[in-house]
Amino acid sequence: MGDLLTVSSTLMCPHGGMVTAIPSSGRVTLGGDPIVLATDTFVVAGCPFLIGIVPHPCVLVQWQLPAARSTSGQVATLTTESVGFCNGPDGAMQGTVLVQATQTRVEGL
């Protein structure tokens, strides 16, 4: 199933930009940090990707494969096995999210 992702998980676009989760709920935490859901907003900052000489940075992440058996409030959670696609400003897919670090202890409120 993979480890759950939280707001403190280190996520990056394939070009080195940092992905930040903006959670819609903080009901369930992992190590004190809210877990993130497939419906939350994920923004990318600092992506240096170019098409030719024109900047075309990753700006948002869309999750296509959330956790199959883990939910919070009937919304799928995200794990290290989830697949998120980084999209440019025009919506073009530019690669998948790289999960660098997570936490492993669950706490419920």
A tleap script that builds the chain and sets N, CA, C and O, in Angstrom:
source leaprc.protein.ff14SB
mol = sequence {
  NMET GLY ASP LEU LEU THR VAL SER SER THR
  LEU MET CYS PRO HIE GLY GLY MET VAL THR
  ALA ILE PRO SER SER GLY ARG VAL THR LEU
  GLY GLY ASP PRO ILE VAL LEU ALA THR ASP
  THR PHE VAL VAL ALA GLY CYS PRO PHE LEU
  ILE GLY ILE VAL PRO HIE PRO CYS VAL LEU
  VAL GLN TRP GLN LEU PRO ALA ALA ARG SER
  THR SER GLY GLN VAL ALA THR LEU THR THR
  GLU SER VAL GLY PHE CYS ASN GLY PRO ASP
  GLY ALA MET GLN GLY THR VAL LEU VAL GLN
  ALA THR GLN THR ARG VAL GLU GLY CLEU
}
set mol.1.N position { 0.818 -1.194 0.000 }
set mol.1.CA position { 0.000 0.000 0.000 }
set mol.1.C position { 0.863 1.259 0.000 }
set mol.1.O position { 0.426 2.277 -0.537 }
set mol.2.N position { 2.026 1.240 0.557 }
set mol.2.CA position { 2.893 2.409 0.581 }
set mol.2.C position { 2.617 3.288 1.785 }
set mol.2.O position { 1.559 3.184 2.406 }
set mol.3.N position { 3.565 4.154 2.117 }
set mol.3.CA position { 3.412 5.097 3.211 }
set mol.3.C position { 2.499 6.242 2.793 }
set mol.3.O position { 2.539 6.685 1.645 }
set mol.4.N position { 1.672 6.723 3.729 }
set mol.4.CA position { 0.806 7.862 3.455 }
set mol.4.C position { 1.628 9.124 3.257 }
set mol.4.O position { 2.681 9.286 3.874 }
set mol.5.N position { 1.151 10.018 2.398 }
set mol.5.CA position { 1.786 11.309 2.196 }
set mol.5.C position { 1.112 12.343 3.097 }
set mol.5.O position { -0.096 12.289 3.325 }
set mol.6.N position { 1.905 13.279 3.603 }
set mol.6.CA position { 1.403 14.366 4.445 }
set mol.6.C position { 1.867 15.700 3.864 }
set mol.6.O position { 2.563 15.743 2.849 }
set mol.7.N position { 1.469 16.785 4.524 }
set mol.7.CA position { 1.912 18.099 4.078 }
set mol.7.C position { 3.420 18.263 4.250 }
set mol.7.O position { 4.015 19.149 3.635 }
set mol.8.N position { 4.047 17.424 5.075 }
set mol.8.CA position { 5.500 17.498 5.272 }
set mol.8.C position { 6.292 16.552 4.374 }
set mol.8.O position { 7.522 16.572 4.393 }
set mol.9.N position { 5.604 15.724 3.586 }
set mol.9.CA position { 6.309 14.845 2.653 }
set mol.9.C position { 7.067 15.703 1.651 }
set mol.9.O position { 6.588 16.759 1.239 }
set mol.10.N position { 8.234 15.253 1.268 }
set mol.10.CA position { 9.033 15.981 0.292 }
set mol.10.C position { 8.700 15.440 -1.091 }
set mol.10.O position { 9.005 14.292 -1.412 }
set mol.11.N position { 8.064 16.293 -1.914 }
set mol.11.CA position { 7.662 15.931 -3.275 }
set mol.11.C position { 8.310 16.911 -4.240 }
set mol.11.O position { 8.432 18.101 -3.947 }
set mol.12.N position { 8.727 16.397 -5.401 }
set mol.12.CA position { 9.360 17.244 -6.414 }
set mol.12.C position { 8.834 16.898 -7.794 }
set mol.12.O position { 8.402 15.774 -8.047 }
set mol.13.N position { 8.877 17.885 -8.685 }
set mol.13.CA position { 8.596 17.600 -10.088 }
set mol.13.C position { 9.864 16.957 -10.665 }
set mol.13.O position { 10.917 17.030 -10.032 }
set mol.14.N position { 9.795 16.336 -11.833 }
set mol.14.CA position { 10.974 15.658 -12.374 }
set mol.14.C position { 12.122 16.594 -12.754 }
set mol.14.O position { 13.219 16.137 -13.075 }
set mol.15.N position { 11.865 17.916 -12.717 }
set mol.15.CA position { 12.892 18.888 -13.088 }
set mol.15.C position { 13.498 19.584 -11.872 }
set mol.15.O position { 14.348 20.462 -12.019 }
set mol.16.N position { 13.066 19.196 -10.675 }
set mol.16.CA position { 13.626 19.746 -9.447 }
set mol.16.C position { 12.776 20.788 -8.748 }
set mol.16.O position { 13.191 21.321 -7.719 }
set mol.17.N position { 11.600 21.097 -9.271 }
set mol.17.CA position { 10.699 22.037 -8.598 }
set mol.17.C position { 10.082 21.392 -7.366 }
set mol.17.O position { 9.863 20.181 -7.340 }
set mol.18.N position { 9.803 22.191 -6.353 }
set mol.18.CA position { 9.221 21.691 -5.110 }
set mol.18.C position { 7.698 21.700 -5.186 }
set mol.18.O position { 7.090 22.690 -5.591 }
set mol.19.N position { 7.087 20.575 -4.789 }
set mol.19.CA position { 5.634 20.443 -4.779 }
set mol.19.C position { 5.140 20.716 -3.365 }
set mol.19.O position { 5.652 20.144 -2.403 }
set mol.20.N position { 4.143 21.592 -3.240 }
set mol.20.CA position { 3.543 21.917 -1.954 }
set mol.20.C position { 2.083 21.517 -1.967 }
set mol.20.O position { 1.338 21.869 -2.881 }
set mol.21.N position { 1.678 20.773 -0.939 }
set mol.21.CA position { 0.282 20.359 -0.802 }
set mol.21.C position { -0.487 21.399 -0.018 }
set mol.21.O position { -0.001 21.923 0.984 }
set mol.22.N position { -1.693 21.695 -0.480 }
set mol.22.CA position { -2.606 22.586 0.227 }
set mol.22.C position { -3.803 21.722 0.617 }
set mol.22.O position { -4.720 21.527 -0.181 }
set mol.23.N position { -3.791 21.197 1.861 }
set mol.23.CA position { -4.831 20.239 2.264 }
set mol.23.C position { -6.186 20.908 2.495 }
set mol.23.O position { -6.264 22.062 2.915 }
set mol.24.N position { -7.244 20.157 2.213 }
set mol.24.CA position { -8.599 20.656 2.440 }
set mol.24.C position { -9.110 20.272 3.824 }
set mol.24.O position { -10.108 20.819 4.293 }
set mol.25.N position { -8.425 19.327 4.483 }
set mol.25.CA position { -8.850 18.867 5.800 }
set mol.25.C position { -7.627 18.460 6.595 }
set mol.25.O position { -6.638 17.996 6.028 }
set mol.26.N position { -7.690 18.632 7.898 }
set mol.26.CA position { -6.591 18.212 8.762 }
set mol.26.C position { -7.067 17.218 9.800 }
set mol.26.O position { -6.476 17.100 10.873 }
set mol.27.N position { -8.146 16.496 9.478 }
set mol.27.CA position { -8.774 15.581 10.421 }
set mol.27.C position { -7.878 14.431 10.819 }
set mol.27.O position { -7.842 14.065 11.994 }
set mol.28.N position { -7.159 13.852 9.887 }
set mol.28.CA position { -6.277 12.726 10.195 }
set mol.28.C position { -4.844 13.193 10.009 }
set mol.28.O position { -4.499 13.799 8.994 }
set mol.29.N position { -4.010 12.902 11.009 }
set mol.29.CA position { -2.622 13.330 10.937 }
set mol.29.C position { -1.682 12.143 10.993 }
set mol.29.O position { -2.046 11.048 11.422 }
set mol.30.N position { -0.493 12.389 10.557 }
set mol.30.CA position { 0.585 11.408 10.572 }
set mol.30.C position { 1.794 12.133 11.136 }
set mol.30.O position { 2.335 13.030 10.490 }
set mol.31.N position { 2.221 11.757 12.325 }
set mol.31.CA position { 3.326 12.454 12.965 }
set mol.31.C position { 3.014 13.915 13.241 }
set mol.31.O position { 3.921 14.746 13.294 }
set mol.32.N position { 1.731 14.236 13.418 }
set mol.32.CA position { 1.319 15.610 13.685 }
set mol.32.C position { 0.995 16.435 12.452 }
set mol.32.O position { 0.504 17.557 12.580 }
set mol.33.N position { 1.257 15.909 11.258 }
set mol.33.CA position { 0.986 16.630 10.014 }
set mol.33.C position { -0.240 16.049 9.320 }
set mol.33.O position { -0.400 14.830 9.277 }
set mol.34.N position { -1.114 16.906 8.772 }
set mol.34.CA position { -2.286 16.403 8.052 }
set mol.34.C position { -1.881 15.527 6.860 }
set mol.34.O position { -0.947 15.847 6.126 }
set mol.35.N position { -2.612 14.407 6.686 }
set mol.35.CA position { -2.398 13.610 5.477 }
set mol.35.C position { -3.010 14.366 4.306 }
set mol.35.O position { -3.872 15.225 4.495 }
set mol.36.N position { -2.561 14.042 3.094 }
set mol.36.CA position { -3.095 14.715 1.911 }
set mol.36.C position { -3.985 13.755 1.134 }
set mol.36.O position { -3.795 12.539 1.152 }
set mol.37.N position { -4.953 14.339 0.457 }
set mol.37.CA position { -5.955 13.583 -0.286 }
set mol.37.C position { -5.814 13.845 -1.774 }
set mol.37.O position { -5.233 14.847 -2.190 }
set mol.38.N position { -6.350 12.937 -2.567 }
set mol.38.CA position { -6.273 13.071 -4.024 }
set mol.38.C position { -6.970 14.331 -4.512 }
set mol.38.O position { -6.651 14.832 -5.591 }
set mol.39.N position { -7.918 14.853 -3.734 }
set mol.39.CA position { -8.666 16.044 -4.137 }
set mol.39.C position { -8.028 17.348 -3.662 }
set mol.39.O position { -8.512 18.426 -4.008 }
set mol.40.N position { -6.954 17.272 -2.878 }
set mol.40.CA position { -6.273 18.480 -2.416 }
set mol.40.C position { -5.553 19.166 -3.576 }
set mol.40.O position { -5.370 18.578 -4.641 }
set mol.41.N position { -5.153 20.404 -3.357 }
set mol.41.CA position { -4.428 21.164 -4.369 }
set mol.41.C position { -2.928 20.995 -4.148 }
set mol.41.O position { -2.449 21.065 -3.016 }
set mol.42.N position { -2.192 20.773 -5.228 }
set mol.42.CA position { -0.740 20.620 -5.181 }
set mol.42.C position { -0.121 21.580 -6.188 }
set mol.42.O position { -0.354 21.461 -7.391 }
set mol.43.N position { 0.667 22.533 -5.696 }
set mol.43.CA position { 1.309 23.511 -6.571 }
set mol.43.C position { 2.810 23.243 -6.633 }
set mol.43.O position { 3.398 22.705 -5.695 }
set mol.44.N position { 3.414 23.626 -7.745 }
set mol.44.CA position { 4.843 23.422 -7.958 }
set mol.44.C position { 5.513 24.793 -8.059 }
set mol.44.O position { 5.023 25.688 -8.749 }
set mol.45.N position { 6.634 24.941 -7.363 }
set mol.45.CA position { 7.394 26.198 -7.413 }
set mol.45.C position { 8.843 25.893 -7.758 }
set mol.45.O position { 9.398 24.887 -7.316 }
set mol.46.N position { 9.444 26.758 -8.541 }
set mol.46.CA position { 10.862 26.638 -8.848 }
set mol.46.C position { 11.223 25.632 -9.926 }
set mol.46.O position { 12.378 25.212 -10.008 }
set mol.47.N position { 10.273 25.238 -10.750 }
set mol.47.CA position { 10.585 24.304 -11.837 }
set mol.47.C position { 11.309 25.058 -12.959 }
set mol.47.O position { 10.795 26.056 -13.464 }
set mol.48.N position { 12.504 24.584 -13.350 }
set mol.48.CA position { 13.279 25.277 -14.377 }
set mol.48.C position { 13.050 24.767 -15.805 }
set mol.48.O position { 13.794 25.143 -16.711 }
set mol.49.N position { 12.035 23.920 -16.025 }
set mol.49.CA position { 11.848 23.266 -17.314 }
set mol.49.C position { 11.669 24.275 -18.451 }
set mol.49.O position { 10.956 25.268 -18.312 }
set mol.50.N position { 12.331 23.998 -19.576 }
set mol.50.CA position { 12.260 24.829 -20.784 }
set mol.50.C position { 11.828 23.981 -21.969 }
set mol.50.O position { 12.155 22.797 -22.052 }
set mol.51.N position { 11.097 24.591 -22.877 }
set mol.51.CA position { 10.859 23.995 -24.199 }
set mol.51.C position { 11.618 24.884 -25.154 }
set mol.51.O position { 11.195 25.999 -25.458 }
set mol.52.N position { 12.753 24.377 -25.627 }
set mol.52.CA position { 13.671 25.219 -26.397 }
set mol.52.C position { 14.273 26.234 -25.454 }
set mol.52.O position { 14.992 25.876 -24.521 }
set mol.53.N position { 13.980 27.508 -25.697 }
set mol.53.CA position { 14.458 28.562 -24.801 }
set mol.53.C position { 13.305 29.210 -24.029 }
set mol.53.O position { 13.500 30.186 -23.304 }
set mol.54.N position { 12.105 28.653 -24.196 }
set mol.54.CA position { 10.913 29.222 -23.564 }
set mol.54.C position { 10.617 28.492 -22.246 }
set mol.54.O position { 10.482 27.269 -22.234 }
set mol.55.N position { 10.516 29.238 -21.139 }
set mol.55.CA position { 10.160 28.601 -19.868 }
set mol.55.C position { 8.793 27.925 -19.961 }
set mol.55.O position { 7.838 28.505 -20.479 }
set mol.56.N position { 8.712 26.709 -19.462 }
set mol.56.CA position { 7.457 25.954 -19.428 }
set mol.56.C position { 7.438 25.139 -18.137 }
set mol.56.O position { 7.456 23.909 -18.174 }
set mol.57.N position { 7.401 25.834 -16.987 }
set mol.57.CA position { 7.534 25.142 -15.708 }
set mol.57.C position { 6.323 24.294 -15.344 }
set mol.57.O position { 5.206 24.560 -15.788 }
set mol.58.N position { 6.556 23.278 -14.535 }
set mol.58.CA position { 5.459 22.547 -13.920 }
set mol.58.C position { 4.813 23.503 -12.921 }
set mol.58.O position { 5.518 24.213 -12.203 }
set mol.59.N position { 3.478 23.531 -12.867 }
set mol.59.CA position { 2.791 24.438 -11.947 }
set mol.59.C position { 1.780 23.742 -11.037 }
set mol.59.O position { 1.530 24.210 -9.926 }
set mol.60.N position { 1.205 22.649 -11.483 }
set mol.60.CA position { 0.207 21.914 -10.709 }
set mol.60.C position { 0.418 20.418 -10.842 }
set mol.60.O position { 1.047 19.951 -11.792 }
set mol.61.N position { -0.115 19.665 -9.879 }
set mol.61.CA position { -0.071 18.206 -9.924 }
set mol.61.C position { -1.493 17.672 -9.917 }
set mol.61.O position { -2.332 18.122 -9.137 }
set mol.62.N position { -1.757 16.709 -10.793 }
set mol.62.CA position { -3.032 15.998 -10.815 }
set mol.62.C position { -2.743 14.537 -10.509 }
set mol.62.O position { -1.905 13.917 -11.164 }
set mol.63.N position { -3.431 13.989 -9.522 }
set mol.63.CA position { -3.213 12.606 -9.101 }
set mol.63.C position { -4.143 11.685 -9.862 }
set mol.63.O position { -5.355 11.900 -9.883 }
set mol.64.N position { -3.585 10.657 -10.487 }
set mol.64.CA position { -4.349 9.706 -11.285 }
set mol.64.C position { -4.491 8.350 -10.624 }
set mol.64.O position { -5.369 7.573 -11.000 }
set mol.65.N position { -3.652 8.048 -9.651 }
set mol.65.CA position { -3.697 6.739 -9.009 }
set mol.65.C position { -3.541 6.909 -7.500 }
set mol.65.O position { -2.455 6.708 -6.956 }
set mol.66.N position { -4.651 7.286 -6.814 }
set mol.66.CA position { -4.573 7.423 -5.356 }
set mol.66.C position { -4.555 6.049 -4.700 }
set mol.66.O position { -4.588 5.028 -5.388 }
set mol.67.N position { -4.503 6.020 -3.374 }
set mol.67.CA position { -4.504 4.759 -2.637 }
set mol.67.C position { -5.793 3.994 -2.932 }
set mol.67.O position { -6.874 4.582 -2.977 }
set mol.68.N position { -5.673 2.690 -3.132 }
set mol.68.CA position { -6.831 1.868 -3.471 }
set mol.68.C position { -7.691 1.531 -2.257 }
set mol.68.O position { -8.907 1.386 -2.384 }
set mol.69.N position { -7.069 1.406 -1.074 }
set mol.69.CA position { -7.827 0.961 0.096 }
set mol.69.C position { -7.775 1.907 1.285 }
set mol.69.O position { -8.151 1.510 2.388 }
set mol.70.N position { -7.335 3.114 1.107 }
set mol.70.CA position { -7.216 4.055 2.215 }
set mol.70.C position { -7.971 5.337 1.884 }
set mol.70.O position { -7.724 5.965 0.854 }
set mol.71.N position { -8.906 5.726 2.777 }
set mol.71.CA position { -9.671 6.945 2.562 }
set mol.71.C position { -9.745 7.767 3.841 }
set mol.71.O position { -9.492 7.264 4.936 }
set mol.72.N position { -10.090 9.026 3.685 }
set mol.72.CA position { -10.382 9.921 4.797 }
set mol.72.C position { -11.635 10.682 4.403 }
set mol.72.O position { -11.615 11.461 3.450 }
set mol.73.N position { -12.722 10.466 5.126 }
set mol.73.CA position { -13.984 11.113 4.753 }
set mol.73.C position { -14.460 10.687 3.385 }
set mol.73.O position { -15.056 11.490 2.667 }
set mol.74.N position { -14.217 9.446 3.001 }
set mol.74.CA position { -14.602 8.851 1.719 }
set mol.74.C position { -13.834 9.413 0.525 }
set mol.74.O position { -14.245 9.224 -0.620 }
set mol.75.N position { -12.732 10.096 0.783 }
set mol.75.CA position { -11.868 10.598 -0.283 }
set mol.75.C position { -10.557 9.825 -0.218 }
set mol.75.O position { -10.008 9.618 0.864 }
set mol.76.N position { -10.057 9.401 -1.366 }
set mol.76.CA position { -8.829 8.605 -1.418 }
set mol.76.C position { -7.632 9.393 -0.900 }
set mol.76.O position { -7.448 10.565 -1.231 }
set mol.77.N position { -6.824 8.727 -0.082 }
set mol.77.CA position { -5.576 9.321 0.391 }
set mol.77.C position { -4.494 9.085 -0.658 }
set mol.77.O position { -4.713 8.391 -1.651 }
set mol.78.N position { -3.329 9.671 -0.422 }
set mol.78.CA position { -2.196 9.477 -1.323 }
set mol.78.C position { -1.083 8.771 -0.571 }
set mol.78.O position { -0.857 9.028 0.612 }
set mol.79.N position { -0.384 7.873 -1.270 }
set mol.79.CA position { 0.722 7.129 -0.683 }
set mol.79.C position { 1.940 7.232 -1.597 }
set mol.79.O position { 1.893 7.844 -2.663 }
set mol.80.N position { 3.017 6.621 -1.150 }
set mol.80.CA position { 4.230 6.600 -1.963 }
set mol.80.C position { 4.028 5.843 -3.270 }
set mol.80.O position { 4.831 5.978 -4.194 }
set mol.81.N position { 2.965 5.049 -3.356 }
set mol.81.CA position { 2.672 4.315 -4.595 }
set mol.81.C position { 1.702 5.055 -5.513 }
set mol.81.O position { 1.454 4.608 -6.633 }
set mol.82.N position { 1.150 6.179 -5.056 }
set mol.82.CA position { 0.235 6.966 -5.890 }
set mol.82.C position { 1.005 7.608 -7.044 }
set mol.82.O position { 2.206 7.859 -6.944 }
set mol.83.N position { 0.290 7.869 -8.140 }
set mol.83.CA position { 0.912 8.477 -9.314 }
set mol.83.C position { 0.320 9.862 -9.531 }
set mol.83.O position { -0.885 10.019 -9.724 }
set mol.84.N position { 1.193 10.858 -9.494 }
set mol.84.CA position { 0.775 12.227 -9.749 }
set mol.84.C position { 1.496 12.772 -10.964 }
set mol.84.O position { 2.705 12.591 -11.112 }
set mol.85.N position { 0.751 13.445 -11.838 }
set mol.85.CA position { 1.335 14.023 -13.047 }
set mol.85.C position { 1.533 15.526 -12.871 }
set mol.85.O position { 0.611 16.239 -12.476 }
set mol.86.N position { 2.735 15.997 -13.164 }
set mol.86.CA position { 3.050 17.424 -13.112 }
set mol.86.C position { 2.623 18.043 -14.430 }
set mol.86.O position { 2.944 17.535 -15.505 }
set mol.87.N position { 1.894 19.149 -14.331 }
set mol.87.CA position { 1.381 19.816 -15.522 }
set mol.87.C position { 1.944 21.223 -15.646 }
set mol.87.O position { 2.175 21.911 -14.652 }
set mol.88.N position { 2.162 21.636 -16.904 }
set mol.88.CA position { 2.608 22.988 -17.197 }
set mol.88.C position { 1.438 23.951 -17.166 }
set mol.88.O position { 0.303 23.541 -16.921 }
set mol.89.N position { 1.701 25.236 -17.412 }
set mol.89.CA position { 0.640 26.242 -17.367 }
set mol.89.C position { -0.476 26.009 -18.381 }
set mol.89.O position { -1.600 26.470 -18.182 }
set mol.90.N position { -0.174 25.299 -19.464 }
set mol.90.CA position { -1.183 25.008 -20.482 }
set mol.90.C position { -1.862 23.654 -20.261 }
set mol.90.O position { -2.649 23.213 -21.098 }
set mol.91.N position { -1.557 22.985 -19.125 }
set mol.91.CA position { -2.155 21.697 -18.808 }
set mol.91.C position { -1.399 20.503 -19.363 }
set mol.91.O position { -1.795 19.362 -19.125 }
set mol.92.N position { -0.308 20.743 -20.108 }
set mol.92.CA position { 0.465 19.637 -20.681 }
set mol.92.C position { 1.184 18.851 -19.582 }
set mol.92.O position { 1.818 19.437 -18.705 }
set mol.93.N position { 1.079 17.519 -19.640 }
set mol.93.CA position { 1.757 16.671 -18.682 }
set mol.93.C position { 3.253 16.675 -18.969 }
set mol.93.O position { 3.677 16.499 -20.111 }
set mol.94.N position { 4.056 16.880 -17.911 }
set mol.94.CA position { 5.499 17.029 -18.086 }
set mol.94.C position { 6.315 16.030 -17.273 }
set mol.94.O position { 7.531 16.176 -17.149 }
set mol.95.N position { 5.661 15.030 -16.726 }
set mol.95.CA position { 6.351 14.012 -15.942 }
set mol.95.C position { 5.601 13.696 -14.673 }
set mol.95.O position { 4.555 14.282 -14.395 }
set mol.96.N position { 6.144 12.757 -13.890 }
set mol.96.CA position { 5.482 12.330 -12.669 }
set mol.96.C position { 6.173 12.889 -11.430 }
set mol.96.O position { 7.359 13.217 -11.448 }
set mol.97.N position { 5.402 12.987 -10.364 }
set mol.97.CA position { 5.909 13.471 -9.082 }
set mol.97.C position { 6.926 12.480 -8.525 }
set mol.97.O position { 6.743 11.266 -8.613 }
set mol.98.N position { 7.994 13.017 -7.955 }
set mol.98.CA position { 9.001 12.205 -7.278 }
set mol.98.C position { 8.807 12.372 -5.779 }
set mol.98.O position { 8.851 13.492 -5.269 }
set mol.99.N position { 8.594 11.264 -5.067 }
set mol.99.CA position { 8.431 11.299 -3.615 }
set mol.99.C position { 9.805 11.068 -3.007 }
set mol.99.O position { 10.415 10.017 -3.206 }
set mol.100.N position { 10.290 12.064 -2.259 }
set mol.100.CA position { 11.629 11.997 -1.678 }
set mol.100.C position { 11.634 11.518 -0.234 }
set mol.100.O position { 12.549 10.798 0.166 }
set mol.101.N position { 10.625 11.903 0.570 }
set mol.101.CA position { 10.597 11.533 1.982 }
set mol.101.C position { 9.164 11.568 2.509 }
set mol.101.O position { 8.358 12.401 2.095 }
set mol.102.N position { 8.856 10.644 3.438 }
set mol.102.CA position { 7.545 10.581 4.087 }
set mol.102.C position { 7.723 10.256 5.564 }
set mol.102.O position { 8.832 10.010 6.037 }
set mol.103.N position { 6.599 10.261 6.278 }
set mol.103.CA position { 6.572 9.804 7.663 }
set mol.103.C position { 5.793 8.495 7.700 }
set mol.103.O position { 5.121 8.151 6.728 }
set mol.104.N position { 5.875 7.755 8.817 }
set mol.104.CA position { 5.235 6.436 8.846 }
set mol.104.C position { 4.285 6.185 10.004 }
set mol.104.O position { 3.690 5.109 10.055 }
set mol.105.N position { 4.105 7.113 10.939 }
set mol.105.CA position { 3.250 6.879 12.092 }
set mol.105.C position { 1.912 7.601 11.942 }
set mol.105.O position { 1.900 8.807 11.696 }
set mol.106.N position { 0.774 6.892 12.085 }
set mol.106.CA position { -0.552 7.477 11.924 }
set mol.106.C position { -1.138 7.856 13.274 }
set mol.106.O position { -1.007 7.117 14.251 }
set mol.107.N position { -1.796 9.037 13.320 }
set mol.107.CA position { -2.520 9.482 14.501 }
set mol.107.C position { -3.885 9.974 14.048 }
set mol.107.O position { -3.966 10.751 13.097 }
set mol.108.N position { -4.958 9.544 14.698 }
set mol.108.CA position { -6.297 10.014 14.362 }
set mol.108.C position { -6.798 11.003 15.388 }
set mol.108.O position { -6.447 10.909 16.564 }
set mol.109.N position { -7.620 11.959 14.957 }
set mol.109.CA position { -8.197 12.942 15.888 }
set mol.109.C position { -9.565 12.491 16.318 }
set mol.109.O position { -10.223 13.175 17.102 }
savepdb mol mol.pdb
quit
